[in-house]
């Protein structure tokens, strides 16, 4: 499918797939992986050694084959919602986890004479089948080879340390001090290294420290590293997560070329809401409780899905950004005092300008070089731009993780970072207490050994590991947040009892919405224990639960400024919408069912589903949604992951290009404005769409406001501050 220049994808919504008959494809070679009626465990199964639910069976009675050769190409993709076991399934394919019976999993092709002649090391599954993770295990950046003690602001420092290894060092495997003079065996010969660098477009990045790579650049470097080992199979776990639309248009064809050449064979792992590449031919869909719901040819899977489980009508967000609801909430567009004030901001590393390589013109004709930007209380900003355009650098200036935030003309909460005559500065600890921040960088550096409860309590800590400054009210807030999201955070959670009498409506709900309805009953018991949060470590939770915990950590203290940098990436659609509901309403609303199903509840103003309502809570239990005293800055590359509250947007140009920053306003949630997403990214419309967009711009019913006018407003505000 091709639309607006974004090749590649047929946006497909996946639900639980019913089984369908498989089209016969002749497989002419031995399978690389053969699994026949096997059940897997993380630890040796025992009747008494483990508490219930701590060592569940993984994909019981699984049968799956990954062919080495077939009459028709087979390109596989594993699809599943959050916590469905996509990474675990990939681990099983590469020989991890205990298999019962032990002979049910084999690797026939890797034992063949052909592999022996090619490279004896490939007889070992861990060498022949490489895993590259971008979300969970092995995910994040590629700084894992650096020495211990790395810290959040290290990537922004201009001075190079001995441990600031370059991309070339990473590809060669030279990530230790005092490396040998000979090239690492993993790098192969120079010709292979040169070819991989060219194929992955890394030539201009080989001398850059790996800590300075953007999200998209990191993905290409990790894929290149895996390709240098010349594996037979490459497992890519959520490779499209967090990528901007332009990068998507280049990565998917690159992966297809590798898969078509079988050098190596590619297996993707995606979330249900991720775009499914057109070239994928076969799908494994994972259901709840680590089970395979369906596997087979893609077309048959999708056809069976549409026949046996028709998709419900999509419910859009309201004007105020309430997911899956139609009630309105008072939305004031009156802006308060400035929280962030930037004027003529340029971030430089030597002669290179990483942010602010442009000029802005005010309505009075004044030209400023660099970024002029002001964030007020009650403002809701979306910051967009290609990977590597400086979005994370911009946020690091706000949160004072960047060393140059002390020297640039930046005011935070009307104070400069350093004291000036007659103007006291603002301390780092004061800033941290007034800003709630969730980002992939924080995820990478957050201590994995802390308990889940301690993760949320660290919102009131000066550092990740320092003791939190808790009070009874703060402790109660943590309890409420844990109860509110227990189904998503507690791995051992089971649905609570619901009224025995079920309606046809309840049976008709898809599993994610049925789960939300079941949780609505439990929400009425706000005295349930949260001791379970002390027993689970942050690092042992699924990736989506870790992202959720950091999202709650950013909101639970009700900070003056909320910074969400790709906070919803890694979440499935149901959890993402629940988080957006929490962002808007806090604990004042929950997803609920029809009055007939909740008529025995107390304190709940029930409305017909899918409207949102919630129980009356005691004051100490209430966590409010975003108020007029707070501001929001959100970064995302996915339209559906932009909160409906966003009303202002800024799009940064490519760092190396000659483009300029663009600003704009929205009168409605982004997903309800036809053409707004394309307007932000500068993607050309078709003629009909262009006409519709032009008619809507600037009018009373239009959703997109002239970006140039907003740009001038930002420069005018900076002019007033002079």
C-alpha positions as CSV (number, residue, x, y, z in Angstrom):
1,X,0.0,0.0,0.0
2,X,1.3,3.4,-0.9
3,X,-0.1,6.7,0.5
4,X,1.5,10.1,0.9
5,X,4.9,8.6,0.0
6,X,4.9,6.1,2.9
7,X,5.3,2.9,1.0
8,X,5.3,-0.3,2.7
9,X,2.5,-0.9,4.8
10,X,-1.0,-2.1,4.9
11,X,-2.2,-0.8,8.3
12,X,-3.9,-3.8,9.7
13,X,-5.7,-4.1,13.0
14,X,-5.1,-7.5,14.5
15,X,-7.4,-9.3,16.9
16,X,-7.4,-12.9,18.1
17,X,-7.2,-15.0,15.0
18,X,-9.3,-18.1,14.5
19,X,-7.5,-21.0,12.8
20,X,-7.6,-21.4,9.1
21,X,-6.5,-24.0,6.7
22,X,-3.0,-23.5,5.3
23,X,-2.1,-23.2,1.7
24,X,0.3,-25.9,0.7
25,X,3.8,-24.8,0.0
26,X,6.5,-27.3,-0.8
27,X,9.5,-27.1,1.5
28,X,12.5,-28.4,-0.4
29,X,15.1,-28.2,2.3
30,X,15.6,-29.2,5.9
31,X,14.0,-26.8,8.5
32,X,16.3,-24.5,10.4
33,X,14.0,-24.8,13.4
34,X,11.6,-27.7,13.9
35,X,9.3,-27.8,16.9
36,X,6.9,-30.7,17.2
37,X,4.2,-30.7,19.9
38,X,6.5,-29.1,22.5
39,X,5.9,-27.3,25.8
40,X,8.5,-24.9,27.2
41,X,9.4,-23.7,30.7
42,X,11.8,-21.0,32.0
43,X,12.9,-23.2,34.9
44,X,12.7,-27.0,35.6
45,X,9.0,-27.7,36.2
46,X,8.3,-29.0,39.7
47,X,5.1,-29.5,41.7
48,X,6.5,-27.8,44.9
49,X,9.5,-25.7,44.0
50,X,7.8,-22.7,42.8
51,X,4.8,-20.6,43.8
52,X,1.8,-20.8,41.6
53,X,2.1,-18.7,38.5
54,X,5.9,-18.1,38.8
55,X,6.9,-20.8,36.3
56,X,4.1,-21.1,33.8
57,X,4.2,-23.4,30.8
58,X,5.2,-21.5,27.6
59,X,3.3,-22.1,24.4
60,X,2.1,-25.6,25.3
61,X,1.9,-28.2,22.5
62,X,3.6,-25.8,20.1
63,X,4.3,-27.0,16.5
64,X,6.3,-24.7,14.3
65,X,8.8,-25.0,11.5
66,X,11.1,-22.3,9.9
67,X,12.2,-23.7,6.6
68,X,15.6,-23.3,5.1
69,X,14.2,-23.4,1.5
70,X,10.7,-23.6,0.0
71,X,9.1,-23.4,-3.4
72,X,7.5,-20.0,-2.5
73,X,9.2,-17.4,-0.2
74,X,8.2,-17.6,3.5
75,X,8.6,-14.3,5.4
76,X,7.4,-14.8,9.0
77,X,6.1,-12.2,11.5
78,X,5.2,-12.8,15.1
79,X,2.4,-10.5,16.3
80,X,1.0,-10.1,19.7
81,X,-0.1,-7.5,22.3
82,X,1.8,-6.4,25.3
83,X,3.0,-9.3,27.6
84,X,1.9,-11.9,25.1
85,X,5.4,-13.4,24.9
86,X,6.8,-12.2,21.6
87,X,10.4,-12.0,23.0
88,X,9.9,-15.4,24.7
89,X,8.8,-16.9,21.4
90,X,12.0,-15.5,19.7
91,X,14.0,-17.0,22.6
92,X,12.5,-20.4,21.9
93,X,13.4,-20.2,18.2
94,X,17.0,-19.7,19.1
95,X,17.3,-22.6,21.5
96,X,16.5,-20.9,24.9
97,X,14.2,-22.2,27.6
98,X,13.6,-25.8,28.6
99,X,11.8,-28.0,26.1
100,X,9.6,-30.9,27.0
101,X,10.0,-33.5,25.6
102,X,13.7,-32.5,25.0
103,X,13.7,-34.1,21.5
104,X,10.6,-32.0,20.4
105,X,12.8,-29.1,19.3
106,X,15.6,-29.6,16.8
107,X,17.7,-27.7,14.3
108,X,18.2,-30.1,11.4
109,X,19.6,-27.7,8.8
110,X,22.3,-26.5,11.2
111,X,23.5,-30.1,11.5
112,X,23.8,-30.5,7.7
113,X,27.2,-30.8,5.9
114,X,26.4,-27.6,4.0
115,X,26.6,-25.6,7.3
116,X,29.7,-27.5,8.4
117,X,31.5,-26.4,5.2
118,X,30.2,-22.8,5.4
119,X,31.2,-22.2,9.0
120,X,31.3,-24.8,11.8
121,X,30.3,-22.1,14.4
122,X,26.9,-21.9,12.8
123,X,26.1,-25.4,14.0
124,X,25.4,-23.8,17.3
125,X,21.9,-22.2,17.4
126,X,23.0,-19.2,19.4
127,X,25.5,-18.3,16.6
128,X,23.2,-19.2,13.6
129,X,20.1,-17.5,14.9
130,X,20.8,-13.9,16.1
131,X,18.4,-11.8,18.1
132,X,18.3,-8.0,17.9
133,X,15.9,-6.4,20.4
134,X,14.7,-2.9,20.3
135,X,12.2,-3.0,23.1
136,X,12.6,-5.6,25.8
137,X,15.7,-7.7,26.4
138,X,18.6,-6.4,24.4
139,X,16.6,-3.3,23.6
140,X,17.4,0.4,24.0
141,X,20.7,1.8,23.0
142,X,24.0,0.0,22.2
143,X,26.0,1.3,25.1
144,X,25.9,-2.0,26.8
145,X,29.5,-2.6,26.0
146,X,30.6,0.6,27.8
147,X,32.1,0.5,31.2
148,X,29.9,0.6,34.2
149,X,29.0,4.0,35.7
150,X,27.5,5.6,32.6
151,X,25.1,8.4,33.4
152,X,22.2,10.2,31.6
153,X,24.0,13.4,30.5
154,X,27.2,11.6,29.3
155,X,26.0,11.4,25.7
156,X,25.8,15.3,25.5
157,X,29.3,16.0,26.6
158,X,31.7,17.3,24.0
159,X,34.8,15.7,25.5
160,X,35.6,12.2,24.3
161,X,36.6,9.7,27.0
162,X,38.4,6.4,26.3
163,X,35.1,4.6,26.9
164,X,33.2,6.6,24.3
165,X,33.5,3.9,21.7
166,X,32.7,4.8,18.1
167,X,30.3,3.0,15.8
168,X,33.2,1.3,14.1
169,X,34.5,0.0,17.4
170,X,31.0,-1.3,18.1
171,X,30.8,-3.1,14.8
172,X,34.3,-4.6,15.2
173,X,33.5,-5.7,18.8
174,X,36.2,-3.5,20.3
175,X,34.2,-2.3,23.4
176,X,36.8,-3.0,26.0
177,X,39.8,-1.1,27.1
178,X,43.2,-2.1,25.6
179,X,41.7,-4.0,22.7
180,X,44.0,-6.3,20.6
181,X,45.5,-5.0,17.5
182,X,43.8,-7.6,15.3
183,X,40.2,-7.1,14.3
184,X,37.5,-8.9,16.2
185,X,36.4,-12.2,14.6
186,X,32.8,-10.9,14.8
187,X,33.7,-8.2,12.3
188,X,34.7,-10.7,9.6
189,X,37.0,-9.5,6.8
190,X,37.2,-5.9,5.7
191,X,35.2,-6.4,2.6
192,X,32.3,-7.8,4.6
193,X,32.5,-4.9,7.0
194,X,32.6,-2.3,4.2
195,X,29.6,-3.9,2.5
196,X,27.5,-4.0,5.7
197,X,28.4,-0.3,6.4
198,X,27.3,0.6,2.9
199,X,24.1,-1.4,2.9
200,X,23.0,0.0,6.3
201,X,24.0,3.6,5.3
202,X,26.4,4.0,8.3
203,X,29.4,5.5,6.4
204,X,28.9,8.9,7.8
205,X,28.4,7.6,11.4
206,X,31.4,5.2,11.8
207,X,33.4,7.8,13.9
208,X,30.5,8.9,16.0
209,X,30.3,7.7,19.6
210,X,27.6,5.1,19.9
211,X,26.0,7.1,22.8
212,X,25.3,9.9,20.4
213,X,23.2,7.9,17.9
214,X,19.6,8.6,17.4
215,X,16.8,6.0,17.7
216,X,16.8,5.1,14.0
217,X,20.6,5.2,13.7
218,X,20.9,2.8,16.7
219,X,18.6,0.3,15.0
220,X,20.7,0.3,11.8
221,X,23.9,-0.1,13.8
222,X,22.5,-3.1,15.8
223,X,21.3,-4.8,12.6
224,X,24.7,-4.2,11.0
225,X,26.4,-5.8,14.1
226,X,24.2,-8.9,13.8
227,X,24.8,-9.2,10.0
228,X,28.6,-9.2,10.4
229,X,28.3,-12.6,12.1
230,X,26.6,-13.9,8.9
231,X,23.8,-15.7,10.7
232,X,21.3,-17.9,9.0
233,X,18.3,-16.3,10.8
234,X,17.9,-12.7,12.2
235,X,15.1,-12.2,14.7
236,X,14.1,-8.5,14.9
237,X,12.0,-7.7,17.9
238,X,9.8,-4.6,17.3
239,X,12.2,-3.0,14.8
240,X,9.6,-0.2,13.8
241,X,8.9,1.0,17.3
242,X,9.8,4.7,17.8
243,X,10.8,5.3,14.2
244,X,9.7,8.4,12.3
245,X,7.7,8.0,9.0
246,X,10.7,8.9,6.8
247,X,12.9,6.3,8.5
248,X,10.2,3.7,8.1
249,X,10.2,4.2,4.4
250,X,13.8,3.2,4.2
251,X,14.1,0.4,6.9
252,X,11.3,-1.8,5.6
253,X,12.7,-2.2,2.0
254,X,16.1,-2.8,3.5
255,X,14.8,-5.7,5.6
256,X,12.9,-7.0,2.6
257,X,16.1,-7.1,0.5
258,X,17.9,-9.1,3.2
259,X,14.9,-11.5,3.5
260,X,14.6,-11.9,-0.3
261,X,18.3,-12.8,-0.6
262,X,18.0,-15.1,2.5
263,X,21.1,-13.5,3.7
264,X,20.0,-13.8,6.4
265,X,16.4,-15.0,6.7
266,X,14.3,-12.4,8.6
267,X,11.7,-13.0,11.3
268,X,9.9,-9.9,12.6
269,X,8.1,-9.3,15.9
270,X,5.5,-6.6,15.9
271,X,2.7,-5.2,18.1
272,X,-0.9,-5.4,16.8
273,X,-1.0,-1.7,16.0
274,X,2.3,-1.7,14.2
275,X,2.2,-1.4,10.4
276,X,2.5,-4.8,8.8
277,X,4.9,-4.9,5.8
278,X,3.4,-5.9,2.5
279,X,6.2,-8.5,2.0
280,X,5.3,-10.6,5.0
281,X,3.7,-13.9,3.9
282,X,3.2,-15.8,7.1
283,X,2.0,-14.8,10.6
284,X,2.1,-16.2,14.1
285,X,-0.4,-14.5,16.3
286,X,0.1,-14.8,20.0
287,X,-2.9,-14.8,22.3
288,X,-3.2,-14.3,26.1
289,X,-1.4,-16.4,28.7
290,X,1.6,-17.3,26.4
291,X,-0.4,-19.2,23.8
292,X,-0.4,-19.3,20.0
293,X,-3.8,-18.2,18.8
294,X,-3.1,-18.8,15.2
295,X,-0.3,-19.4,12.6
296,X,-0.3,-19.7,8.9
297,X,-0.3,-17.7,5.6
298,X,-1.0,-14.0,6.2
299,X,-4.0,-13.7,3.8
300,X,-5.7,-16.8,5.3
301,X,-5.2,-15.5,8.9
302,X,-6.6,-12.1,8.1
303,X,-9.5,-13.6,6.1
304,X,-10.4,-15.9,9.0
305,X,-10.2,-13.0,11.4
306,X,-12.6,-10.8,9.4
307,X,-15.1,-13.7,8.9
308,X,-15.2,-15.1,12.4
309,X,-14.6,-11.9,14.5
310,X,-15.8,-8.8,12.7
311,X,-14.0,-5.6,13.9
312,X,-16.1,-3.4,16.0
313,X,-16.6,0.2,14.9
314,X,-13.7,2.3,15.9
315,X,-14.5,4.9,18.6
316,X,-12.6,8.1,18.3
317,X,-11.4,10.3,21.1
318,X,-13.4,13.3,22.2
319,X,-12.4,16.9,21.7
320,X,-10.7,16.9,25.1
321,X,-8.7,13.8,24.3
322,X,-10.6,11.2,26.3
323,X,-9.9,7.8,24.7
324,X,-12.9,5.7,23.9
325,X,-15.4,8.1,25.4
326,X,-17.8,10.8,24.4
327,X,-18.2,12.9,27.6
328,X,-16.7,16.3,27.6
329,X,-14.4,18.0,30.1
330,X,-14.0,21.7,30.5
331,X,-11.1,22.7,28.3
332,X,-9.7,26.1,28.8
333,X,-7.3,27.4,26.2
334,X,-6.2,30.3,28.4
335,X,-2.4,30.0,28.9
336,X,-0.7,30.7,32.2
337,X,2.7,31.9,33.2
338,X,5.8,30.7,31.2
339,X,7.4,27.5,32.4
340,X,10.1,27.2,29.7
341,X,11.5,30.1,27.8
342,X,14.1,29.6,25.1
343,X,15.6,32.4,23.0
344,X,18.2,32.0,20.2
345,X,19.0,28.5,21.3
346,X,21.8,26.7,19.4
347,X,23.4,23.6,20.6
348,X,26.9,23.2,19.1
349,X,29.6,20.6,19.3
350,X,32.6,22.4,17.8
351,X,31.6,23.6,14.4
352,X,28.6,21.2,14.2
353,X,25.2,22.6,15.2
354,X,23.0,19.8,16.6
355,X,20.0,22.0,17.3
356,X,18.9,25.4,16.1
357,X,20.6,25.5,12.7
358,X,17.9,27.9,11.3
359,X,16.5,31.4,11.7
360,X,13.0,32.6,12.9
361,X,11.3,35.8,11.9
362,X,8.9,37.6,14.2
363,X,5.8,39.5,13.1
364,X,7.8,42.7,13.5
365,X,10.5,41.5,11.2
366,X,13.1,40.6,13.8
367,X,15.3,37.7,12.8
368,X,16.6,35.4,15.5
369,X,19.1,32.6,14.9
370,X,18.3,29.4,16.6
371,X,15.2,28.2,18.4
372,X,12.7,30.6,20.1
373,X,10.1,28.6,22.1
374,X,7.9,29.2,25.1
375,X,5.9,26.7,27.1
376,X,3.2,28.1,29.3
377,X,1.1,26.5,32.1
378,X,-2.0,24.9,30.6
379,X,-0.3,24.4,27.2
380,X,-0.1,21.0,25.6
381,X,2.8,20.6,23.1
382,X,3.7,17.9,20.7
383,X,7.3,17.9,19.5
384,X,8.0,16.1,16.3
385,X,10.8,15.6,13.8
386,X,12.9,12.9,12.1
387,X,15.2,10.7,14.1
388,X,18.3,12.7,14.9
389,X,16.7,16.1,14.5
390,X,17.4,17.1,18.2
391,X,14.2,16.3,20.0
392,X,15.9,14.4,22.8
393,X,18.5,17.1,23.0
394,X,15.8,19.7,23.3
395,X,14.2,17.8,26.2
396,X,17.6,17.4,27.9
397,X,17.9,21.2,27.9
398,X,14.5,21.4,29.7
399,X,15.4,18.7,32.3
400,X,19.0,20.1,32.7
401,X,20.6,16.8,31.7
402,X,22.5,18.7,29.0
403,X,25.7,20.5,30.2
404,X,24.9,23.4,27.8
405,X,21.6,24.1,29.6
406,X,23.7,26.2,32.1
407,X,25.2,28.5,29.5
408,X,22.4,28.9,27.0
409,X,19.7,31.7,27.4
410,X,17.1,29.4,28.9
411,X,14.7,30.2,31.7
412,X,12.9,27.5,33.6
413,X,10.0,28.6,35.9
414,X,11.1,32.2,35.2
415,X,14.6,31.6,36.6
416,X,17.9,31.1,34.8
417,X,19.9,27.9,35.5
418,X,22.8,29.9,37.0
419,X,22.4,32.8,39.4
420,X,22.7,36.3,37.9
421,X,22.8,39.7,39.5
422,X,19.4,40.2,41.0
423,X,18.2,36.8,39.7
424,X,18.6,33.6,41.8
425,X,19.2,30.5,39.8
426,X,17.1,27.3,40.0
427,X,18.8,24.1,41.4
428,X,18.8,20.8,39.7
429,X,16.9,19.2,42.6
430,X,14.2,21.9,42.5
431,X,13.8,21.2,38.8
432,X,13.5,17.5,39.3
433,X,10.8,18.0,41.9
434,X,8.7,20.1,39.4
435,X,9.2,18.0,36.3
436,X,7.9,14.5,35.6
437,X,9.9,12.8,32.8
438,X,9.5,9.5,31.0
439,X,11.8,8.6,28.1
440,X,13.7,5.7,26.6
441,X,16.9,7.2,28.0
442,X,15.5,7.1,31.6
443,X,14.4,3.5,30.8
444,X,17.9,2.5,29.8
445,X,19.5,3.9,32.9
446,X,16.8,3.2,35.5
447,X,18.0,0.6,38.1
448,X,16.6,-2.7,37.2
449,X,16.9,-4.1,40.8
450,X,14.4,-1.7,42.4
451,X,11.0,-3.0,43.2
452,X,8.0,-1.8,41.3
453,X,6.7,0.2,44.3
454,X,10.2,1.7,44.8
455,X,10.1,2.8,41.1
456,X,7.0,4.9,41.6
457,X,8.2,6.2,45.0
458,X,11.4,7.5,43.3
459,X,9.3,10.3,41.8
460,X,10.0,12.0,45.1
461,X,13.7,11.1,45.2
462,X,16.6,13.4,44.2
463,X,18.2,10.5,42.3
464,X,17.0,7.0,41.3
465,X,18.6,5.4,44.3
466,X,18.3,8.1,47.0
467,X,15.6,7.6,49.7
468,X,12.2,9.0,48.6
469,X,10.7,11.8,50.7
470,X,7.3,10.2,51.4
471,X,4.3,11.3,53.4
472,X,1.0,9.6,54.1
473,X,-0.6,11.3,51.1
474,X,2.2,10.4,48.7
475,X,2.2,6.8,49.9
476,X,-1.6,6.7,49.3
477,X,-1.1,8.0,45.8
478,X,1.3,5.2,45.0
479,X,-1.2,2.7,46.3
480,X,-4.0,4.1,44.1
481,X,-1.8,4.1,41.0
482,X,-0.8,0.5,41.6
483,X,-4.4,-0.6,42.1
484,X,-5.5,1.3,39.1
485,X,-3.1,-0.5,36.8
486,X,-2.7,-3.8,38.6
487,X,-3.9,-5.9,35.6
488,X,-1.0,-4.5,33.6
489,X,1.6,-4.4,36.3
490,X,1.0,-7.5,38.4
491,X,2.2,-10.7,36.4
492,X,0.1,-12.9,38.7
493,X,-3.1,-10.9,38.5
494,X,-6.3,-12.8,37.7
495,X,-9.6,-11.3,36.8
496,X,-11.8,-10.6,39.9
497,X,-15.2,-12.2,40.3
498,X,-17.8,-10.5,38.2
499,X,-21.6,-10.8,38.4
500,X,-22.6,-14.3,37.4
501,X,-25.3,-13.1,35.0
502,X,-23.6,-12.1,31.8
503,X,-25.2,-10.2,29.0
504,X,-24.8,-10.7,25.3
505,X,-23.1,-7.4,25.3
506,X,-20.4,-8.5,27.7
507,X,-19.8,-11.7,25.7
508,X,-19.5,-9.6,22.5
509,X,-16.6,-7.6,23.7
510,X,-13.1,-8.2,22.4
511,X,-10.6,-9.5,25.0
512,X,-8.9,-6.1,25.8
513,X,-12.2,-4.3,26.4
514,X,-13.6,-7.2,28.3
515,X,-10.5,-7.1,30.6
516,X,-11.1,-3.3,31.1
517,X,-14.7,-4.0,32.1
518,X,-13.7,-6.7,34.5
519,X,-11.2,-4.3,36.0
520,X,-13.9,-1.7,36.5
521,X,-15.5,-4.0,39.1
522,X,-12.2,-4.2,41.0
523,X,-11.8,-0.5,40.9
524,X,-14.6,-0.2,43.4
525,X,-12.4,-1.9,46.1
526,X,-9.8,0.7,46.7
527,X,-8.6,-1.1,49.9
528,X,-7.0,-4.0,48.1
529,X,-3.5,-4.9,49.1
530,X,-0.5,-3.7,47.1
531,X,2.0,-5.9,48.7
532,X,2.6,-7.6,45.4
533,X,4.4,-4.5,44.1
534,X,7.2,-5.1,46.7
535,X,7.9,-8.6,45.3
536,X,8.4,-7.8,41.6
537,X,11.6,-6.1,40.5
538,X,11.4,-3.4,37.8
539,X,13.8,-5.3,35.5
540,X,11.8,-8.6,35.7
541,X,8.6,-7.0,34.4
542,X,7.6,-7.2,30.8
543,X,8.7,-4.3,28.6
544,X,5.2,-2.7,28.4
545,X,4.9,-2.9,32.2
546,X,8.2,-1.1,32.6
547,X,7.1,1.7,30.3
548,X,3.8,1.9,32.2
549,X,5.7,2.2,35.6
550,X,7.9,5.0,34.3
551,X,4.7,6.7,32.9
552,X,3.1,6.6,36.3
553,X,6.3,7.7,37.9
554,X,6.2,10.9,35.8
555,X,2.6,11.7,36.7
556,X,2.0,10.5,40.3
557,X,3.5,13.5,42.0
558,X,1.4,16.0,39.8
559,X,4.4,17.9,38.5
560,X,4.2,21.4,37.0
561,X,5.7,20.1,33.7
562,X,5.1,16.6,32.3
563,X,7.6,15.5,29.6
564,X,6.6,12.3,27.8
565,X,9.2,11.2,25.3
566,X,7.9,8.1,23.4
567,X,6.2,7.1,26.7
568,X,3.6,4.9,25.0
569,X,5.9,3.0,22.7
570,X,5.9,-0.7,23.6
571,X,2.3,-0.6,24.8
572,X,-0.6,-2.3,23.0
573,X,-3.6,-0.2,22.0
574,X,-5.7,-1.1,25.0
575,X,-3.0,-0.1,27.5
576,X,-2.1,3.0,25.6
577,X,-5.7,4.2,25.6
578,X,-6.0,3.5,29.3
579,X,-2.9,5.6,30.0
580,X,-4.3,8.4,27.9
581,X,-7.5,8.3,29.9
582,X,-5.5,8.4,33.1
583,X,-3.4,11.4,31.7
584,X,-6.7,13.3,31.0
585,X,-8.9,12.3,33.9
586,X,-6.6,10.7,36.5
587,X,-8.6,8.4,38.8
588,X,-11.8,10.3,38.2
589,X,-12.9,8.0,35.3
590,X,-12.6,4.3,34.4
591,X,-13.9,2.3,31.5
592,X,-17.3,0.9,32.5
593,X,-20.1,-1.2,31.0
594,X,-23.8,-0.7,30.7
595,X,-25.9,0.2,33.7
596,X,-27.5,-3.3,33.8
597,X,-24.1,-4.9,34.5
598,X,-23.0,-2.5,37.3
599,X,-26.3,-1.7,38.9
600,X,-25.1,-3.1,42.2
601,X,-22.2,-0.7,42.5
602,X,-22.2,2.4,44.8
603,X,-20.7,5.8,44.0
604,X,-20.5,5.1,40.3
605,X,-22.3,7.2,37.7
606,X,-22.8,4.5,35.1
607,X,-23.2,5.4,31.5
608,X,-23.7,3.2,28.4
609,X,-20.4,1.8,27.3
610,X,-18.0,3.0,25.8
611,X,-18.5,6.2,27.8
612,X,-16.2,6.6,30.8
613,X,-17.2,6.9,34.4
614,X,-15.7,6.1,37.7
615,X,-16.1,5.7,41.4
616,X,-16.1,8.4,44.0
617,X,-12.7,8.3,45.8
618,X,-11.6,9.7,49.1
619,X,-9.5,12.9,48.7
620,X,-6.3,11.2,49.7
621,X,-6.9,8.6,46.9
622,X,-7.5,11.0,44.1
623,X,-4.9,11.4,41.4
624,X,-6.1,14.2,39.1
625,X,-5.6,14.4,35.4
626,X,-3.6,17.2,33.9
627,X,-4.8,20.5,35.3
628,X,-4.6,24.1,34.1
629,X,-1.6,24.6,36.3
630,X,0.4,22.0,34.5
631,X,2.0,21.8,31.0
632,X,2.6,18.9,28.8
633,X,5.4,18.3,26.3
634,X,5.0,15.1,24.3
635,X,7.4,13.5,21.7
636,X,6.1,10.7,19.4
637,X,6.5,9.3,15.9
638,X,3.2,7.5,15.9
639,X,-0.1,9.4,15.4
640,X,-2.1,7.2,17.7
641,X,0.5,7.8,20.5
642,X,-0.1,11.5,20.6
643,X,-2.5,12.4,23.4
644,X,-5.7,14.1,22.3
645,X,-4.9,17.0,24.7
646,X,-2.1,18.3,22.4
647,X,-3.1,21.6,20.9
648,X,0.3,23.1,19.9
649,X,3.0,21.4,17.8
650,X,6.5,22.0,16.7
651,X,8.4,20.0,14.0
652,X,12.2,20.1,14.0
653,X,14.1,19.8,10.7
654,X,16.8,17.3,10.0
655,X,20.0,18.3,11.8
656,X,22.1,18.2,8.7
657,X,19.6,19.7,6.3
658,X,18.7,23.3,5.4
659,X,15.1,23.1,6.7
660,X,13.6,25.4,9.4
661,X,11.5,24.7,12.4
662,X,7.7,24.7,11.9
663,X,5.0,25.5,14.4
664,X,1.2,24.9,14.3
665,X,-2.0,24.7,16.4
666,X,-4.8,22.2,16.6
667,X,-8.4,22.9,17.5
668,X,-9.2,19.2,17.9
669,X,-7.3,16.1,18.8
670,X,-4.8,15.2,16.2
671,X,-6.5,12.0,15.1
672,X,-9.8,13.9,14.4
673,X,-8.2,16.5,12.1
674,X,-8.0,15.3,8.5
675,X,-4.6,15.8,7.2
676,X,-3.0,17.2,10.4
677,X,-0.5,14.4,10.7
678,X,0.7,14.9,7.1
679,X,0.8,18.7,7.7
680,X,3.1,18.2,10.7
681,X,5.5,16.0,8.7
682,X,5.3,18.0,5.5
683,X,4.0,15.0,3.6
684,X,2.2,16.1,0.3
685,X,-1.5,15.5,0.0
686,X,-3.6,14.3,-2.9
687,X,-5.6,17.1,-4.6
688,X,-8.9,16.3,-2.9
689,X,-7.3,16.1,0.5
690,X,-5.4,19.3,-0.1
691,X,-8.6,21.2,-0.9
692,X,-10.3,19.8,2.2
693,X,-7.3,20.8,4.4
694,X,-7.2,24.3,2.9
695,X,-10.9,24.9,3.5
696,X,-10.6,23.8,7.1
697,X,-7.5,25.9,7.9
698,X,-8.1,29.0,9.9
699,X,-11.9,28.6,9.9
700,X,-14.1,28.2,12.9
701,X,-14.6,24.5,12.2
702,X,-11.1,23.8,11.0
703,X,-8.6,21.9,12.9
704,X,-5.2,23.1,11.5
705,X,-4.1,26.7,12.1
706,X,-1.5,28.5,10.0
707,X,1.9,27.3,11.2
708,X,3.6,30.5,10.1
709,X,1.4,32.5,12.4
710,X,2.3,30.3,15.4
711,X,6.0,30.5,14.5
712,X,5.8,34.3,14.6
713,X,4.0,34.1,17.9
714,X,6.9,32.1,19.4
715,X,9.4,34.7,18.1
716,X,7.3,37.6,19.3
717,X,7.2,36.1,22.9
718,X,11.0,35.8,22.8
719,X,11.1,39.4,21.6
720,X,9.1,40.6,24.6
721,X,11.5,38.8,27.0
722,X,14.4,40.8,25.7
